[in-house]
Amino acid sequence: MVRSVEGLTTKVLNECLRKNVDFGILKRISYPEVPPRVEYEVTAFGERFIGVLDELEALADALED
């Protein structure tokens, strides 16, 4: 992901992921493997939160028209 987004560093990505886990938007799953592997899943709260953001975006788009 870091390579696909211009200007995104590993440090910034990790900070954002950590904050989203702290807020309950994402769930972190780490696997005891070598090399280490970590995956993230959107929580039920995260799904609802994304829905709210989508509605706000639609409202903003409607106001621009």
N, CA, C and O atoms as CSV, one atom per row, in Angstrom:
chain,resi,resn,atom,element,x,y,z
A,1,MET,N,N,0.825,-1.190,0.000
A,1,MET,CA,C,0.000,0.000,0.000
A,1,MET,C,C,0.867,1.251,0.000
A,1,MET,O,O,0.539,2.240,-0.656
A,2,VAL,N,N,1.959,1.208,0.727
A,2,VAL,CA,C,2.840,2.379,0.800
A,2,VAL,C,C,3.338,2.757,-0.586
A,2,VAL,O,O,3.425,3.941,-0.911
A,3,ARG,N,N,3.661,1.783,-1.393
A,3,ARG,CA,C,4.175,2.059,-2.747
A,3,ARG,C,C,3.105,2.610,-3.675
A,3,ARG,O,O,3.418,3.334,-4.621
A,4,SER,N,N,1.845,2.276,-3.416
A,4,SER,CA,C,0.788,2.689,-4.340
A,4,SER,C,C,0.226,4.083,-4.042
A,4,SER,O,O,-0.508,4.636,-4.862
A,5,VAL,N,N,0.555,4.652,-2.894
A,5,VAL,CA,C,0.056,5.984,-2.540
A,5,VAL,C,C,1.239,6.932,-2.425
A,5,VAL,O,O,2.092,6.786,-1.549
A,6,GLU,N,N,1.273,7.887,-3.308
A,6,GLU,CA,C,2.394,8.831,-3.323
A,6,GLU,C,C,2.434,9.640,-2.031
A,6,GLU,O,O,1.412,10.165,-1.590
A,7,GLY,N,N,3.611,9.737,-1.430
A,7,GLY,CA,C,3.779,10.514,-0.212
A,7,GLY,C,C,3.476,9.769,1.070
A,7,GLY,O,O,3.705,10.301,2.156
A,8,LEU,N,N,2.966,8.550,0.972
A,8,LEU,CA,C,2.645,7.760,2.159
A,8,LEU,C,C,3.876,7.001,2.620
A,8,LEU,O,O,4.507,6.288,1.840
A,9,THR,N,N,4.211,7.159,3.892
A,9,THR,CA,C,5.337,6.424,4.448
A,9,THR,C,C,4.813,5.288,5.324
A,9,THR,O,O,3.654,5.293,5.738
A,10,THR,N,N,5.670,4.329,5.598
A,10,THR,CA,C,5.301,3.216,6.461
A,10,THR,C,C,4.915,3.726,7.847
A,10,THR,O,O,3.976,3.216,8.458
A,11,LYS,N,N,5.628,4.720,8.337
A,11,LYS,CA,C,5.347,5.284,9.655
A,11,LYS,C,C,3.942,5.888,9.713
A,11,LYS,O,O,3.193,5.641,10.657
A,12,VAL,N,N,3.596,6.672,8.709
A,12,VAL,CA,C,2.279,7.318,8.673
A,12,VAL,C,C,1.182,6.262,8.543
A,12,VAL,O,O,0.155,6.350,9.216
A,13,LEU,N,N,1.392,5.273,7.690
A,13,LEU,CA,C,0.398,4.209,7.530
A,13,LEU,C,C,0.181,3.477,8.849
A,13,LEU,O,O,-0.962,3.245,9.243
A,14,ASN,N,N,1.258,3.109,9.537
A,14,ASN,CA,C,1.137,2.400,10.806
A,14,ASN,C,C,0.422,3.238,11.863
A,14,ASN,O,O,-0.375,2.711,12.639
A,15,GLU,N,N,0.703,4.542,11.896
A,15,GLU,CA,C,0.024,5.425,12.844
A,15,GLU,C,C,-1.476,5.481,12.555
A,15,GLU,O,O,-2.291,5.417,13.475
A,16,CYS,N,N,-1.832,5.597,11.291
A,16,CYS,CA,C,-3.255,5.648,10.917
A,16,CYS,C,C,-3.961,4.342,11.251
A,16,CYS,O,O,-5.068,4.352,11.789
A,17,LEU,N,N,-3.327,3.224,10.938
A,17,LEU,CA,C,-3.923,1.927,11.261
A,17,LEU,C,C,-4.099,1.783,12.767
A,17,LEU,O,O,-5.147,1.324,13.221
A,18,ARG,N,N,-3.098,2.165,13.543
A,18,ARG,CA,C,-3.159,2.065,15.006
A,18,ARG,C,C,-4.309,2.912,15.559
A,18,ARG,O,O,-5.040,2.468,16.445
A,19,LYS,N,N,-4.467,4.123,15.038
A,19,LYS,CA,C,-5.558,4.989,15.504
A,19,LYS,C,C,-6.915,4.391,15.167
A,19,LYS,O,O,-7.841,4.457,15.976
A,20,ASN,N,N,-7.041,3.806,13.978
A,20,ASN,CA,C,-8.307,3.197,13.598
A,20,ASN,C,C,-8.620,1.967,14.445
A,20,ASN,O,O,-9.786,1.686,14.723
A,21,VAL,N,N,-7.588,1.233,14.855
A,21,VAL,CA,C,-7.794,0.110,15.776
A,21,VAL,C,C,-8.241,0.652,17.131
A,21,VAL,O,O,-9.169,0.114,17.735
A,22,ASP,N,N,-7.589,1.713,17.614
A,22,ASP,CA,C,-7.948,2.318,18.898
A,22,ASP,C,C,-9.377,2.838,18.901
A,22,ASP,O,O,-10.068,2.738,19.915
A,23,PHE,N,N,-9.830,3.393,17.782
A,23,PHE,CA,C,-11.194,3.915,17.675
A,23,PHE,C,C,-12.224,2.797,17.511
A,23,PHE,O,O,-13.422,3.039,17.660
A,24,GLY,N,N,-11.775,1.583,17.208
A,24,GLY,CA,C,-12.698,0.458,17.026
A,24,GLY,C,C,-13.185,0.302,15.603
A,24,GLY,O,O,-14.122,-0.458,15.353
A,25,ILE,N,N,-12.576,0.999,14.668
A,25,ILE,CA,C,-12.973,0.915,13.265
A,25,ILE,C,C,-12.376,-0.327,12.611
A,25,ILE,O,O,-13.015,-0.973,11.781
A,26,LEU,N,N,-11.148,-0.651,12.995
A,26,LEU,CA,C,-10.453,-1.819,12.458
A,26,LEU,C,C,-10.101,-2.788,13.573
A,26,LEU,O,O,-9.971,-2.408,14.736
A,27,LYS,N,N,-9.952,-4.049,13.190
A,27,LYS,CA,C,-9.480,-5.100,14.093
A,27,LYS,C,C,-8.147,-5.590,13.550
A,27,LYS,O,O,-8.023,-5.889,12.362
A,28,ARG,N,N,-7.141,-5.672,14.434
A,28,ARG,CA,C,-5.800,-6.107,14.030
A,28,ARG,C,C,-5.651,-7.590,14.345
A,28,ARG,O,O,-5.936,-8.033,15.457
A,29,ILE,N,N,-5.201,-8.349,13.354
A,29,ILE,CA,C,-4.956,-9.776,13.519
A,29,ILE,C,C,-3.498,-10.038,13.185
A,29,ILE,O,O,-3.060,-9.814,12.056
A,30,SER,N,N,-2.746,-10.513,14.174
A,30,SER,CA,C,-1.332,-10.811,13.921
A,30,SER,C,C,-1.124,-12.316,13.981
A,30,SER,O,O,-1.718,-13.009,14.807
A,31,TYR,N,N,-0.279,-12.803,13.100
A,31,TYR,CA,C,-0.009,-14.230,12.986
A,31,TYR,C,C,1.425,-14.507,13.441
A,31,TYR,O,O,2.344,-13.775,13.073
A,32,PRO,N,N,1.616,-15.555,14.236
A,32,PRO,CA,C,2.961,-15.887,14.727
A,32,PRO,C,C,3.793,-16.595,13.657
A,32,PRO,O,O,4.073,-17.789,13.755
A,33,GLU,N,N,4.175,-15.843,12.649
A,33,GLU,CA,C,4.919,-16.392,11.518
A,33,GLU,C,C,6.228,-15.628,11.351
A,33,GLU,O,O,6.403,-14.533,11.884
A,34,VAL,N,N,7.121,-16.222,10.611
A,34,VAL,CA,C,8.366,-15.558,10.242
A,34,VAL,C,C,8.415,-15.522,8.727
A,34,VAL,O,O,8.431,-16.584,8.105
A,35,PRO,N,N,8.441,-14.360,8.105
A,35,PRO,CA,C,8.377,-13.032,8.709
A,35,PRO,C,C,6.984,-12.750,9.276
A,35,PRO,O,O,6.012,-13.392,8.878
A,36,PRO,N,N,6.884,-11.788,10.207
A,36,PRO,CA,C,5.589,-11.478,10.825
A,36,PRO,C,C,4.563,-11.051,9.788
A,36,PRO,O,O,4.888,-10.386,8.804
A,37,ARG,N,N,3.323,-11.445,10.025
A,37,ARG,CA,C,2.230,-11.054,9.124
A,37,ARG,C,C,1.107,-10.477,9.964
A,37,ARG,O,O,0.734,-11.045,10.991
A,38,VAL,N,N,0.569,-9.350,9.529
A,38,VAL,CA,C,-0.532,-8.685,10.224
A,38,VAL,C,C,-1.608,-8.369,9.196
A,38,VAL,O,O,-1.312,-7.914,8.091
A,39,GLU,N,N,-2.856,-8.613,9.571
A,39,GLU,CA,C,-3.984,-8.264,8.711
A,39,GLU,C,C,-4.936,-7.391,9.506
A,39,GLU,O,O,-4.959,-7.430,10.736
A,40,TYR,N,N,-5.719,-6.603,8.787
A,40,TYR,CA,C,-6.709,-5.730,9.416
A,40,TYR,C,C,-8.069,-6.025,8.803
A,40,TYR,O,O,-8.187,-6.258,7.600
A,41,GLU,N,N,-9.098,-6.013,9.652
A,41,GLU,CA,C,-10.477,-6.197,9.205
A,41,GLU,C,C,-11.315,-5.025,9.700
A,41,GLU,O,O,-11.053,-4.469,10.766
A,42,VAL,N,N,-12.310,-4.661,8.930
A,42,VAL,CA,C,-13.243,-3.623,9.357
A,42,VAL,C,C,-14.218,-4.259,10.350
A,42,VAL,O,O,-14.777,-5.324,10.086
A,43,THR,N,N,-14.417,-3.597,11.496
A,43,THR,CA,C,-15.332,-4.098,12.517
A,43,THR,C,C,-16.769,-3.724,12.147
A,43,THR,O,O,-17.002,-2.979,11.195
A,44,ALA,N,N,-17.727,-4.253,12.914
A,44,ALA,CA,C,-19.133,-3.894,12.696
A,44,ALA,C,C,-19.327,-2.391,12.906
A,44,ALA,O,O,-20.047,-1.742,12.147
A,45,PHE,N,N,-18.686,-1.845,13.931
A,45,PHE,CA,C,-18.742,-0.399,14.150
A,45,PHE,C,C,-18.135,0.341,12.967
A,45,PHE,O,O,-18.663,1.364,12.532
A,46,GLY,N,N,-17.028,-0.173,12.448
A,46,GLY,CA,C,-16.373,0.439,11.298
A,46,GLY,C,C,-17.278,0.479,10.080
A,46,GLY,O,O,-17.299,1.467,9.347
A,47,GLU,N,N,-18.028,-0.596,9.864
A,47,GLU,CA,C,-18.978,-0.625,8.736
A,47,GLU,C,C,-20.030,0.472,8.889
A,47,GLU,O,O,-20.357,1.172,7.930
A,48,ARG,N,N,-20.554,0.613,10.108
A,48,ARG,CA,C,-21.560,1.670,10.346
A,48,ARG,C,C,-20.932,3.054,10.176
A,48,ARG,O,O,-21.550,3.958,9.613
A,49,PHE,N,N,-19.699,3.211,10.667
A,49,PHE,CA,C,-18.995,4.485,10.564
A,49,PHE,C,C,-18.760,4.852,9.105
A,49,PHE,O,O,-18.953,6.003,8.715
A,50,ILE,N,N,-18.348,3.887,8.304
A,50,ILE,CA,C,-18.143,4.127,6.874
A,50,ILE,C,C,-19.454,4.550,6.212
A,50,ILE,O,O,-19.463,5.415,5.336
A,51,GLY,N,N,-20.558,3.937,6.635
A,51,GLY,CA,C,-21.868,4.327,6.105
A,51,GLY,C,C,-22.187,5.783,6.398
A,51,GLY,O,O,-22.714,6.493,5.542
A,52,VAL,N,N,-21.869,6.228,7.608
A,52,VAL,CA,C,-22.094,7.626,7.987
A,52,VAL,C,C,-21.227,8.545,7.129
A,52,VAL,O,O,-21.696,9.582,6.658
A,53,LEU,N,N,-19.962,8.168,6.925
A,53,LEU,CA,C,-19.078,8.978,6.081
A,53,LEU,C,C,-19.595,9.051,4.649
A,53,LEU,O,O,-19.527,10.104,4.016
A,54,ASP,N,N,-20.109,7.941,4.138
A,54,ASP,CA,C,-20.682,7.936,2.783
A,54,ASP,C,C,-21.867,8.887,2.692
A,54,ASP,O,O,-22.018,9.602,1.702
A,55,GLU,N,N,-22.713,8.898,3.730
A,55,GLU,CA,C,-23.865,9.807,3.733
A,55,GLU,C,C,-23.413,11.270,3.786
A,55,GLU,O,O,-23.991,12.125,3.114
A,56,LEU,N,N,-22.382,11.556,4.581
A,56,LEU,CA,C,-21.861,12.924,4.637
A,56,LEU,C,C,-21.276,13.353,3.296
A,56,LEU,O,O,-21.445,14.499,2.880
A,57,GLU,N,N,-20.595,12.444,2.627
A,57,GLU,CA,C,-20.043,12.754,1.323
A,57,GLU,C,C,-21.153,13.032,0.309
A,57,GLU,O,O,-21.040,13.950,-0.504
A,58,ALA,N,N,-22.218,12.242,0.361
A,58,ALA,CA,C,-23.346,12.460,-0.550
A,58,ALA,C,C,-24.010,13.813,-0.259
A,58,ALA,O,O,-24.416,14.519,-1.181
A,59,LEU,N,N,-24.115,14.163,1.010
A,59,LEU,CA,C,-24.692,15.457,1.369
A,59,LEU,C,C,-23.821,16.597,0.856
A,59,LEU,O,O,-24.340,17.575,0.318
A,60,ALA,N,N,-22.521,16.485,1.014
A,60,ALA,CA,C,-21.605,17.517,0.522
A,60,ALA,C,C,-21.698,17.645,-1.001
A,60,ALA,O,O,-21.699,18.752,-1.539
A,61,ASP,N,N,-21.774,16.503,-1.688
A,61,ASP,CA,C,-21.911,16.539,-3.144
A,61,ASP,C,C,-23.221,17.209,-3.553
A,61,ASP,O,O,-23.246,17.962,-4.527
A,62,ALA,N,N,-24.298,16.951,-2.833
A,62,ALA,CA,C,-25.597,17.541,-3.151
A,62,ALA,C,C,-25.566,19.056,-2.939
A,62,ALA,O,O,-26.205,19.805,-3.678
A,63,LEU,N,N,-24.821,19.498,-1.929
A,63,LEU,CA,C,-24.732,20.931,-1.663
A,63,LEU,C,C,-23.923,21.667,-2.719
A,63,LEU,O,O,-24.143,22.855,-2.953
A,64,GLU,N,N,-22.985,20.969,-3.360
A,64,GLU,CA,C,-22.160,21.587,-4.401
A,64,GLU,C,C,-22.933,21.796,-5.696
A,64,GLU,O,O,-22.575,22.664,-6.492
A,65,ASP,N,N,-23.975,21.024,-5.918
A,65,ASP,CA,C,-24.736,21.134,-7.171
A,65,ASP,C,C,-25.652,22.304,-7.209
A,65,ASP,O,O,-26.348,22.511,-8.203
